[in-house]
Amino acid sequence: MSKTKSKTACRYYLASGSCTFGSDCLFRHDKQQTGHTNNSTNAKKKQKKQKKPQNSNQRENKRSLDHIDRFFARYPTFEYDSSRPIWTEFYRMCEFFKWDRHDKEMKDAKQEFKTAMVKQFNDIYGTDPNNLNSWQKLCRVLNMEPVPTDLAACRESVRQTHVNLVDLVETQNTGLPVKVFETLKQLQDYTIPNGKFFPKKSAYQGGLLRFLLREIL
């Protein structure tokens, strides 16, 4: 005697797409409903996939540590703010530790800080004085338009400017534009009161940096 199936859909088949009773089940196995279930499953998968770009953006926002960051990381009790001018943060750290300018701790820290600045410049702009890309990057940072397309023109354009090299190093972290001065006197009047001194001698200086120290400062 054949069993009469109920018009009610099988809740097991509706939920999972399968039923342990198979064809002997007294309830209706609705294929359209299983399609709905699959759609729900697909929708959940899409929701999970949509979370990935969010995580990717978060990773992109976490910039990698640079030489300046690593320097301040050696003093974990001091809360370094990478968005502020780097010399401002150094002087603030000296005040935090109550260092006098004659203290050995301050002298050692200052030397290491200067080395970090030189290495940072090299990482940002390169070391080869004959590299066109390095010179063009400098031109772009200095807001020169149009950017020269040959090496000699780039060098000449940069050589005619008066800029503070510390500004060139920290602009990528502070987001502040690099100030360009019309005269050397104006540059000095800006550099000295703000204490923005770039080391003129370092074992880590590349050819590009040596050229800039000779030509624009």
Secondary structure, 3 states (H helix, E strand, C coil): CCCCCCCCECHHHHHHCCCCCHHHCCCECCHHHHHHHHHHHHHHHHHHHHHHHHHHHHHHHCCCCCHHHHHHHCCCCCCCCCCCCHHHHHHHHHHHCCCCCCCHHHHHHHHHHHHHHHHHHHHHHCCCCCCHHHHHHHHHHCCCCCCCCCHHHHHHHHHCCEECHHHHHHHHHHCCCCCEECCHHHHHHHHHHHCCCCCCCCCCCCHHHHHHHHHCC
